[in-house]
Amino acid sequence: MYISKEKKKEIFKNHSKSENDTGSSESQIALFTLRINHLSNHLKINKKDFNTERALVKLVGKRRSLLDYLKDKDIERYRSIIKKLNLRK
């Protein structure tokens, strides 16, 4: 798979409270962002891969709902994750 265990550990280490904290909103958003970027690059090459396109749309929706949750719960954590991942311009 395109995401190795080391890469996942690095993501969880950088975007959560600890390496073992894999369920926090920030770590999940960071992981979804990595997967979204990978699928976007795949779709640039394979324009007719509609199953991947559907998976990408579902992932974007999941990330959006997590971001909305984080925005309602703690606006500062929301702003920091947006800034770290460069999601808004």
C-alpha positions in Angstrom: 0.0 0.0 0.0 1.1 3.6 -0.5 1.1 4.4 3.2 3.7 2.5 5.2 3.5 1.9 8.9 6.4 4.4 9.4 4.6 7.1 7.5 1.4 6.6 9.5 3.4 6.8 12.8 5.0 10.0 11.6 1.6 11.5 10.8 0.2 10.5 14.1 3.3 11.8 15.9 3.1 15.2 14.2 -0.6 15.8 14.4 -1.8 14.3 17.7 -1.0 14.3 21.4 1.1 11.1 21.2 2.2 8.4 18.8 -0.5 6.0 20.0 -3.3 8.6 19.7 -4.7 7.5 16.4 -8.3 8.4 16.9 -8.1 12.2 17.5 -9.7 14.4 15.0 -6.4 16.1 14.0 -4.7 12.8 13.3 -7.6 11.4 11.3 -7.8 14.7 9.3 -4.1 14.5 8.5 -4.4 10.8 7.4 -7.4 11.6 5.2 -5.5 14.5 3.7 -2.6 12.3 2.8 -5.0 9.8 1.2 -6.9 12.5 -0.7 -3.6 13.9 -2.1 -2.6 10.4 -3.2 -6.0 9.7 -4.9 -6.0 13.1 -6.6 -2.6 12.4 -8.1 -3.8 9.0 -9.3 -6.9 10.6 -10.9 -4.7 13.1 -12.8 -3.1 10.1 -14.6 -6.2 7.8 -14.8 -9.0 10.2 -15.7 -11.6 7.4 -16.3 -11.1 5.6 -13.0 -14.6 6.3 -11.6 -14.4 4.0 -8.6 -11.4 5.9 -7.3 -13.2 9.2 -8.0 -16.1 8.0 -5.9 -13.7 6.9 -3.1 -12.1 10.4 -3.2 -15.5 12.1 -2.9 -16.4 10.0 0.1 -13.0 10.7 1.8 -13.4 14.5 1.2 -16.9 14.2 2.8 -15.5 12.4 5.8 -12.7 15.0 6.2 -15.2 17.8 5.9 -17.4 16.3 8.6 -14.5 15.9 10.9 -13.4 19.5 10.3 -16.9 20.7 11.0 -17.0 18.7 14.3 -13.6 20.2 15.3 -14.8 23.7 14.4 -17.8 23.3 16.7 -15.8 21.8 19.5 -12.6 23.8 19.6 -11.9 26.6 17.1 -8.2 26.9 18.0 -7.5 23.2 17.2 -9.5 23.7 13.9 -7.4 26.7 13.0 -4.1 25.0 13.8 -4.9 21.9 11.8 -6.0 24.0 8.8 -2.7 26.0 9.0 -0.5 22.9 9.4 -2.1 21.1 6.4 -2.5 24.1 4.2 -6.2 23.3 3.5 -7.4 26.8 3.0 -5.7 29.6 1.1 
